[in-house]
């Protein structure tokens, strides 16, 4: 099965394909010949994910999915949240975002945080949502050179290493994106099983 993944972020494509495995082939926007930047104007992850999947569905008429992910820091009342990619400005600078986050947290003892991913799937003209959460904490100094975004300053619960110190396979043991992807794959498998049963009974 193939699905268009409505993102221009190659890091997300790599992580999502690794999370999903070989049972589902992801088609990127570039591979689909779509060269647009889809806006994320809403104040919830769910609405932004839906905006992206619905935009690509309208353009192509093909089943597709999208995701939106936010880092939610408890001591900052859930910030940066839906604004994670643009926390320090519209240029989406990972470095500036991390600098702003660490500055805002420097006097706060509570470093608890979580990554939350919401997937919007448009499939057979219906929309479905899948959520994945990874809890952890923010560390004051960057560690590691892998990953992207806030990975160098986030340590998931149960580990002593930051996401940026892990391979994709290691990160997927904890990953919010992996958890949401697992729910997506489970749904598609169950849907396919129901379709096979239905076709055999008619």
QUIFEN-V656398 format. One record per backbone hydrogen bond with DSSP energy under -1.0 kcal/mol. CO is the residue of the C=O (numbers start at 1). NH is the residue of the N-H. If there is no record, write none. Layout:
# QUIFEN-V656398
CO;NH + CO;NH
This chain:
# QUIFEN-V656398
1;25 + 3;27 + 4;65 + 5;7 + 9;13 + 10;14 + 11;15 + 12;16 + 13;17 + 14;18 + 15;19 + 16;20 + 17;21 + 25;3 + 27;5 + 28;32 + 29;34 + 30;33 + 44;48 + 45;49 + 46;50 + 47;51 + 48;52 + 49;53 + 50;54 + 51;55 + 52;56 + 53;57 + 54;58 + 55;59 + 56;60 + 57;61 + 63;4 + 64;122 + 65;6 + 66;120 + 68;118 + 70;116 + 71;81 + 72;114 + 73;76 + 73;78 + 74;77 + 76;79 + 79;73 + 80;83 + 81;84 + 84;87 + 86;89 + 89;92 + 93;97 + 94;98 + 95;99 + 96;100 + 97;101 + 98;102 + 99;103 + 100;104 + 101;105 + 105;108 + 111;138 + 112;74 + 113;136 + 114;72 + 115;134 + 116;70 + 117;132 + 118;68 + 119;130 + 120;66 + 121;128 + 122;64 + 123;126 + 126;123 + 128;121 + 130;119 + 132;117 + 134;115 + 135;157 + 136;113 + 137;155 + 148;151 + 150;153 + 151;154 + 151;164 + 152;143 + 153;139 + 154;163 + 155;137 + 156;159 + 162;165 + 163;166 + 164;146 + 167;171 + 168;172 + 170;173 + 171;174 + 171;175 + 175;179 + 176;180 + 177;181 + 178;182 + 179;183 + 180;184 + 181;185 + 182;186 + 183;187 + 184;188 + 185;189 + 186;190 + 187;191 + 188;192 + 189;193 + 190;194 + 191;195 + 192;196 + 193;197 + 194;198 + 195;199 + 196;200 + 197;201
